[in-house]
């Protein structure tokens, strides 16, 4: 059985499996020959060029296992009969850690102090603080749970929101009433047609003065023009690991918008995520070879 893998590290943990042949394709080099022979494809972290064209050539494909929680790039082009699985859980720790770090960095004004340090200026003043805040988590799933565990001890109130209400978790329909009370709004929703542009001018206007928007979801969830306009007004702050467009062009106004802290989609790029990804890939392939039910199968709307 031929498996396309995104890295030598992935090949190393899979190619001792019986009757498995690994082909490394990291998305930056020419597409390997024999696309129609690949039965399992584990794409690289970033989507490859001409994904629809490549998938149309992979006539023998039966399993597409991503290394990301998001699968929005693949779902519209998935050939019939191919099982799609995501990597739910492997990036929980890294992403939750980034969210906590980003919140503290912005509220305690670390970027401004770094700039002052480079100028040799002692800019003493009071800053914001995370303690006593209400943190609204929009898209409360496994990453949201990991985030809440890490916030335990920071003396904050966590308010949970998911697509469907359940005990202890509000539904999305309740969001308009919850936004004005939140000091920090964390976006962890998947990228779907329903979530695209959900953070629009109305959403941002409903946030309280001085609130912090943290986007660790996907760039298109936020209306970038509306966010830039709100930031320029100085009413809210933003910490963004994802943007639309992405990568963000060097002359984009979001770079210089007041109160914006931006990192280049690195929340899940860390050794812990790599270790957990490789562990999931081996477990998943063992299940596949044994004909056992797979983890993280994407069905329905998501």
C-alpha positions in Angstrom: 0.0 0.0 0.0 1.4 3.4 -1.0 1.1 6.3 1.4 2.0 9.9 0.7 3.4 11.6 3.8 4.4 15.2 4.4 7.8 14.6 6.0 10.7 12.2 6.6 9.6 12.2 10.3 6.2 10.9 9.2 7.7 8.3 7.0 10.0 7.1 9.8 7.0 6.3 12.1 4.9 4.6 9.4 7.2 2.8 7.0 7.9 -0.1 9.3 4.2 -1.1 9.1 3.5 -4.2 7.0 3.2 -3.8 3.3 3.4 0.0 3.5 5.5 2.1 1.1 5.9 5.8 2.0 6.4 8.6 -0.5 7.5 11.9 1.0 5.7 14.9 -0.6 6.0 18.2 1.4 4.0 20.3 -1.1 7.0 22.4 -2.2 8.6 20.0 -4.6 7.1 18.6 -7.9 4.2 16.2 -7.4 5.5 12.6 -7.3 4.7 10.3 -10.1 2.0 7.6 -9.6 -0.6 9.8 -7.9 -3.2 7.3 -8.8 -1.5 4.6 -6.8 -1.6 6.4 -3.4 -4.2 4.8 -1.2 -3.6 7.1 1.8 -2.5 10.8 1.7 -1.3 12.8 4.6 -1.0 16.3 3.2 1.5 18.9 4.5 0.6 21.5 7.0 -0.1 24.1 4.3 -2.4 23.2 1.4 -0.6 22.3 -1.8 -1.0 24.2 -5.1 -3.8 23.1 -7.4 -5.4 20.8 -4.8 -8.5 20.1 -6.9 -6.2 19.0 -9.8 -4.1 16.8 -7.6 -7.1 15.1 -6.0 -8.6 14.4 -9.4 -5.5 12.4 -10.3 -5.5 10.4 -7.0 -7.9 7.8 -8.3 -6.8 5.1 -5.8 -7.2 7.4 -2.8 -9.2 5.9 0.1 -8.1 7.9 3.1 -7.1 11.6 3.4 -5.7 12.2 6.9 -4.9 15.9 7.6 -2.3 17.1 10.1 -4.6 20.0 11.0 -7.9 20.3 12.8 -9.3 22.4 9.9 -10.3 20.6 6.8 -12.0 23.4 4.9 -9.4 23.3 2.1 -10.2 19.7 1.3 -13.9 19.2 1.8 -15.1 20.9 -1.4 -12.7 18.8 -3.6 -12.9 15.4 -1.9 -13.5 12.6 -4.4 -16.4 10.3 -3.7 -15.5 7.2 -1.6 -12.6 8.9 0.2 -12.7 9.1 4.0 -11.6 12.4 5.4 -10.1 12.6 8.9 -8.6 15.6 10.7 -6.0 15.9 13.5 -8.4 17.0 16.2 -6.6 17.1 19.5 -2.9 17.3 18.4 -2.8 21.1 18.4 -4.8 21.7 21.5 -1.9 22.3 23.9 0.1 24.5 21.5 -2.9 26.6 20.4 -4.2 27.0 23.9 -0.8 28.0 25.1 -0.5 30.6 22.3 -3.9 32.1 23.3 -2.9 32.5 26.9 0.4 34.0 25.9 -1.2 36.4 23.4 -3.8 37.6 25.9 -1.1 38.4 28.5 1.2 40.0 25.9 -1.5 42.4 24.7 -3.1 43.2 28.0 0.3 43.8 29.7 1.5 45.7 26.7 4.6 43.5 26.1 5.0 44.5 22.4 5.1 48.2 23.4 7.6 47.6 26.1 9.8 45.7 23.7 9.8 48.7 21.3 10.6 51.0 24.2 13.5 48.7 25.2 14.9 48.9 21.7 14.8 52.7 22.0 16.3 52.6 25.5 13.3 54.2 27.0 11.9 53.6 30.5 8.1 53.9 29.9 6.6 53.3 33.3 2.8 53.2 33.3 -0.1 51.1 34.4 -1.3 48.3 32.0 -4.2 46.1 31.6 -4.4 42.7 33.3 -6.0 39.3 32.7 -7.1 38.8 36.3 -10.8 39.5 37.0 -11.7 39.3 33.3 -14.5 37.6 31.6 -13.1 35.4 28.8 -15.7 34.4 26.1 -14.6 31.3 24.2 -16.5 31.2 20.9 -16.2 27.6 19.4 -15.8 25.6 22.6 -14.4 22.3 21.6 -11.2 20.4 22.5 -9.0 23.5 22.1 -11.4 25.5 24.2 -11.3 22.8 26.9 -7.5 22.9 26.8 -7.6 26.7 27.0 -9.9 26.6 30.0 -7.5 24.2 31.8 -4.7 26.6 31.3 -6.7 29.6 32.5 -7.5 27.9 35.7 -5.6 29.9 38.3 -5.6 33.2 36.3 -8.7 34.2 38.3 -11.0 34.7 35.2 -14.6 33.8 34.4 -14.8 31.6 31.3 -18.0 31.8 29.3 -18.4 29.0 26.7 -20.1 29.2 23.4 -20.5 26.5 20.8 -22.7 25.9 17.7 -25.2 24.0 19.7 -26.0 24.7 23.4 -25.4 22.0 26.0 -25.1 22.0 29.8 -22.6 24.7 30.7 -22.2 25.9 27.1 -24.2 28.6 25.4 -25.4 28.3 21.8 -24.3 30.7 19.1 -27.7 32.2 19.1 -26.9 33.6 22.5 -23.7 35.4 21.4 -25.2 38.9 20.8 -26.2 39.0 24.5 -22.9 37.7 25.7 -20.5 39.9 23.7 -21.0 43.2 25.6 -20.0 41.5 28.9 -16.7 40.0 27.7 -13.3 41.5 28.3 -11.7 38.9 26.0 -13.3 37.2 23.1 -11.4 34.1 21.9 -12.3 32.7 18.4 -11.8 28.9 18.1 -14.5 28.1 15.6 -13.9 26.0 12.5 -13.8 27.6 9.1 -17.2 26.9 7.4 -19.6 28.8 5.2 -21.5 29.7 8.4 -18.5 31.1 10.3 -17.0 33.0 7.4 -17.3 36.7 8.2 -19.2 36.0 11.4 -17.0 38.6 13.1 -18.3 41.6 11.2 -18.8 45.2 12.0 -21.9 44.4 14.0 -20.1 41.8 16.0 -17.1 44.1 16.7 -19.4 47.0 17.6 -21.1 44.8 20.3 -17.8 44.2 22.1 -17.2 46.4 25.1 -14.8 49.3 25.0 -11.2 48.1 25.6 -12.1 44.4 24.9 -9.5 42.1 23.3 -10.4 40.0 20.3 -8.2 36.9 20.0 -8.3 34.9 16.7 -6.8 31.5 16.8 -9.4 30.0 14.4 -9.1 31.0 10.7 -8.6 34.4 9.1 -11.8 34.4 7.1 -13.9 34.2 10.3 -13.1 37.9 10.8 -14.1 40.7 8.4 -10.6 42.3 8.1 -11.8 45.7 6.8 -14.2 45.9 9.7 -11.5 45.0 12.2 -9.0 47.5 10.8 -11.7 50.2 11.1 -12.5 49.3 14.7 -8.8 49.2 15.6 -8.1 52.6 14.1 -10.8 54.0 16.3 -8.9 52.7 19.3 -11.9 51.1 20.9 -10.8 47.5 21.0 -7.6 45.4 20.8 -6.7 42.3 18.7 -4.3 39.4 18.9 -4.2 37.5 15.7 -2.4 34.3 14.7 -4.5 34.1 11.5 -5.5 36.7 9.0 -7.4 37.2 5.8 -5.6 37.4 3.5 -2.8 35.0 4.6 0.1 35.5 4.4 -0.6 39.2 5.2 1.0 41.5 2.5 3.7 43.7 3.8 1.7 46.9 3.0 -1.6 45.7 4.5 -3.1 48.2 6.9 -3.6 45.5 9.6 0.2 45.5 10.2 0.1 49.1 11.5 -3.4 49.2 13.0 -3.3 50.4 16.6 -3.7 47.7 19.2 -3.0 44.8 16.8 -0.6 42.0 17.8 0.1 39.6 14.9 1.9 36.3 14.7 2.3 34.3 11.4 0.0 31.3 12.0 2.3 29.7 14.5 0.0 28.6 17.3 0.2 24.9 16.3 3.7 25.0 15.0 5.8 23.6 17.9 7.5 20.3 19.0 4.5 19.2 21.1 2.2 19.4 18.1 4.7 17.5 16.0 5.1 14.7 18.5 1.3 14.4 19.0 0.7 14.4 15.2 3.2 11.6 14.6 1.6 9.6 17.4 -1.9 10.1 15.8 -0.7 9.2 12.3 0.7 5.9 13.5 -2.4 5.1 15.5 -4.6 6.0 12.6 -2.7 3.9 10.1 -2.7 0.9 12.4 -6.5 1.2 12.7 -6.8 1.5 8.9 -4.6 -1.5 8.2 -6.6 -3.5 10.7 -10.0 -2.4 9.3 -10.9 -0.8 12.6 -13.0 2.4 13.0 -10.9 5.5 12.4 -10.6 8.5 14.7 -11.7 12.0 13.8 -13.8 11.1 10.7 -15.4 14.2 9.2 -19.1 13.7 8.4 -22.0 16.0 7.9 -21.5 19.7 8.1 -18.3 19.3 10.0 
